[in-house]
Amino acid sequence: MQEETGAKPPTVTPARVVIALCLIAPFVALLWVSSYAKVEPTFIGIPFFYWYQMLWVLISTALTMIAYVLWQRDQRARKGGTSA
């Protein structure tokens, strides 16, 4: 169906699904408060409730970076450039 030269690439691609999962995961993890609303296990004296959220700051940063790189590759591929 996309054999025509002017056909648009599909809107939903595996890369875009991974991007969406990378960006949604922190929201799901942090909005589900009952999963981490506890004191134990402590880490260097810090209750779980606090260090779990701080850990997600780092995880969110990594996931956002991954999503950005995937988005850049997807955009390059859509424009016909090289995907490095």
Steps between C-alpha positions, in 0.01 A plus 500: 500500500793732551655422165413845373782751531280757675355261762535606862674266746275350769424724796533225762839331479683275746737786581210730585346233724830471691518880525150512646582227752817682606304819564199338669689264735604770753143632524357156566770414752459821698123537479454153651583633848371199693781291349770705673326666796702319765806550716682171445743426345712796601809600306776673701233602749262643238150349497393314185234762421768765441783307338262326258388838366858627477598185311225574250655841433808319366298234319278767342807686376634186335164411347455853364845487342417166337170639372677805357760293315231271359292802393798656320567171316133469407489854363821448300360177353173674405688776320708245311827572677740249644407345834821495698 
